[in-house]
Amino acid sequence: MTAQLRLHHFEPASRVNGPGTRSVLWLQGCTLGCPGCFNPLTHPSDGGSLYSTDEILARILAQREQIEGITISGGEPLQQTAPLAALLRAVKQAAQLSIVLFTGFTWSEVNRLPGAVEILASVDVLLAGRYDAAKRVASGLLGSSNKSVHFLTPRYTQADLDQVPEAEILIQPDGEVRFSGIQPLQW
């Protein structure tokens, strides 16, 4: 049996969630409770849907000719460490895609989490720390200035993150309109 991740949403192609065009996975479930979080629908641990890591990998690999990498966000991805580690390991084995990971845990908390070492071994850029609305910056992929950026491989630099657009509008095949980015647009 393959591992399962609780997924809030999979976006096949986005340009505002990391350098280049990327598939984005918003994982479901977060207990951190950052005041002012712009994605509270990802918080309930019983929301979203369960998918096997094989199913998610197939969706990512179906996009591999159109994307530079994947971005993992949430919810809180590091509250699903074992299945996330399995997925990231499979992505790295199957394709040379980059991986950007957003977490609300601080760098020191990440380093104390069971299973985090295995996850970090697959990640190119980690953006860490709880969102703080009083320190909002919404630039360079940082929601607030207290967050920290960790370049775990030489694949990207801060200049690459600074070039990422702040927002995008995605129109789905069924006509649904989605807003995404560090500075998400609103109606």
C-alpha positions as CSV (number, residue, x, y, z in Angstrom):
1,M,0.0,0.0,0.0
2,T,1.4,3.4,-0.9
3,A,1.3,6.3,1.5
4,Q,-1.5,8.8,1.4
5,L,-1.5,12.6,1.6
6,R,-4.5,14.7,2.5
7,L,-4.6,17.3,-0.3
8,H,-6.6,20.5,-0.4
9,H,-5.8,21.4,-4.1
10,F,-3.5,20.5,-6.9
11,E,-2.7,23.2,-9.4
12,P,-1.0,21.8,-12.5
13,A,0.8,25.0,-13.5
14,S,1.4,28.2,-11.7
15,R,4.0,31.0,-12.1
16,V,3.6,32.7,-8.7
17,N,4.4,29.9,-6.2
18,G,8.1,29.7,-6.9
19,P,10.6,30.2,-9.7
20,G,9.4,29.3,-13.2
21,T,6.2,27.3,-14.0
22,R,5.4,24.9,-11.2
23,S,2.8,22.4,-10.1
24,V,1.5,23.3,-6.7
25,L,0.2,21.1,-3.9
26,W,-1.7,22.7,-1.1
27,L,-1.8,20.0,1.6
28,Q,-4.8,19.9,4.0
29,G,-4.5,20.3,7.7
30,C,-2.8,22.8,10.0
31,T,-2.9,23.2,13.7
32,L,-0.6,26.3,13.9
33,G,-3.4,28.8,13.8
34,C,-1.5,31.9,12.5
35,P,-3.8,34.9,12.9
36,G,-4.6,36.4,9.5
37,C,-3.7,33.3,7.5
38,F,-5.0,33.8,3.9
39,N,-5.8,30.1,3.4
40,P,-7.9,29.0,6.4
41,L,-9.9,26.5,4.3
42,T,-6.7,24.3,4.4
43,H,-6.7,24.1,8.2
44,P,-9.3,21.4,9.1
45,S,-7.5,18.0,9.2
46,D,-10.6,16.3,7.9
47,G,-11.0,18.5,4.9
48,G,-9.7,18.0,1.4
49,S,-9.3,14.5,0.0
50,L,-6.9,11.6,0.5
51,Y,-4.7,10.7,-2.5
52,S,-2.0,8.0,-2.7
53,T,1.5,9.3,-3.3
54,D,1.4,7.3,-6.5
55,E,-1.7,9.2,-7.7
56,I,-0.1,12.6,-6.9
57,L,3.2,11.6,-8.5
58,A,1.4,10.6,-11.7
59,R,-0.3,14.1,-11.8
60,I,3.1,15.8,-11.3
61,L,4.8,13.7,-13.9
62,A,2.1,14.3,-16.4
63,Q,3.2,18.0,-16.2
64,R,6.9,17.5,-16.2
65,E,7.5,18.8,-19.7
66,Q,5.7,22.0,-18.8
67,I,7.1,22.7,-15.4
68,E,10.4,23.5,-13.7
69,G,9.4,22.1,-10.4
70,I,6.8,21.7,-7.6
71,T,5.8,23.8,-4.7
72,I,4.4,22.3,-1.5
73,S,2.2,24.6,0.7
74,G,-0.7,24.2,2.9
75,G,-2.2,23.8,5.4
76,E,1.0,22.7,7.1
77,P,3.0,20.2,4.9
78,L,5.2,19.1,7.8
79,Q,2.2,17.7,9.7
80,Q,2.2,14.9,7.1
81,T,5.9,14.1,7.2
82,A,6.0,10.4,6.3
83,P,3.8,10.5,3.2
84,L,5.4,13.8,2.1
85,A,8.9,12.4,2.4
86,A,7.7,9.4,0.3
87,L,6.3,11.7,-2.4
88,L,9.4,14.0,-2.5
89,R,11.7,11.0,-2.7
90,A,9.6,9.6,-5.6
91,V,9.6,13.0,-7.4
92,K,13.4,13.2,-7.1
93,Q,13.9,9.6,-8.4
94,A,11.5,10.1,-11.4
95,A,12.4,13.6,-12.6
96,Q,14.8,16.4,-12.1
97,L,12.2,18.8,-10.8
98,S,13.0,21.4,-8.2
99,I,11.1,21.5,-4.9
100,V,10.1,24.6,-2.9
101,L,8.4,24.0,0.4
102,F,6.5,26.4,2.6
103,T,6.1,25.7,6.3
104,G,4.8,27.6,9.3
105,F,7.3,26.0,11.5
106,T,10.5,27.9,12.2
107,W,13.8,26.7,11.0
108,S,14.7,25.4,14.5
109,E,11.3,23.7,14.9
110,V,11.8,22.0,11.5
111,N,15.1,20.6,12.6
112,R,13.5,19.0,15.6
113,L,10.6,17.4,13.7
114,P,10.8,13.6,13.2
115,G,11.2,12.9,9.5
116,A,12.2,16.4,8.6
117,V,15.8,15.4,7.6
118,E,14.5,13.1,4.9
119,I,12.2,15.8,3.6
120,L,14.9,18.5,3.6
121,A,17.2,16.1,1.6
122,S,14.8,16.6,-1.4
123,V,14.0,20.3,-1.0
124,D,15.8,23.1,-2.9
125,V,14.2,26.0,-1.0
126,L,12.5,26.0,2.3
127,L,10.5,29.1,3.5
128,A,10.0,28.8,7.2
129,G,8.1,30.5,10.0
130,R,4.6,31.4,11.0
131,Y,2.7,34.2,9.2
132,D,2.6,37.4,11.2
133,A,0.1,39.9,9.8
134,A,1.8,42.8,11.7
135,K,5.0,42.0,9.7
136,R,3.4,41.5,6.3
137,V,5.6,42.1,3.3
138,A,4.1,39.8,0.5
139,S,7.3,39.9,-1.6
140,G,10.0,37.5,-2.7
141,L,7.7,34.6,-1.7
142,L,7.6,35.9,1.9
143,G,4.2,36.6,3.5
144,S,5.8,38.3,6.5
145,S,9.3,39.6,7.4
146,N,9.8,37.2,10.3
147,K,9.9,34.2,7.9
148,S,13.3,32.8,6.8
149,V,14.5,31.5,3.5
150,H,16.8,28.5,3.3
151,F,18.5,27.6,0.1
152,L,19.3,23.9,0.6
153,T,20.8,23.4,-2.8
154,P,22.6,25.9,-5.2
155,R,19.7,25.7,-7.7
156,Y,18.1,29.0,-6.8
157,T,19.1,32.4,-5.2
158,Q,17.2,35.2,-3.6
159,A,17.2,37.0,-7.0
160,D,15.2,34.0,-8.4
161,L,12.6,34.4,-5.7
162,D,12.5,38.2,-6.1
163,Q,11.5,37.6,-9.8
164,V,8.4,35.6,-9.0
165,P,5.2,37.6,-9.8
166,E,3.1,38.4,-6.7
167,A,-0.2,37.1,-8.0
168,E,-2.0,35.4,-10.9
169,I,-5.5,34.6,-12.0
170,L,-6.1,31.0,-13.0
171,I,-9.2,30.2,-15.0
172,Q,-10.1,26.5,-14.7
173,P,-11.5,24.4,-17.6
174,D,-14.9,24.4,-15.9
175,G,-14.9,28.2,-15.7
176,E,-13.9,28.4,-12.0
177,V,-11.6,31.4,-11.3
178,R,-8.8,31.0,-8.8
179,F,-6.4,33.6,-7.4
180,S,-3.0,32.6,-6.3
181,G,0.3,34.1,-5.1
182,I,2.0,35.7,-2.2
183,Q,-0.2,38.8,-2.8
184,P,-3.4,37.0,-3.8
185,L,-6.0,39.1,-5.7
186,Q,-9.5,39.4,-4.4
187,W,-12.8,40.2,-6.1
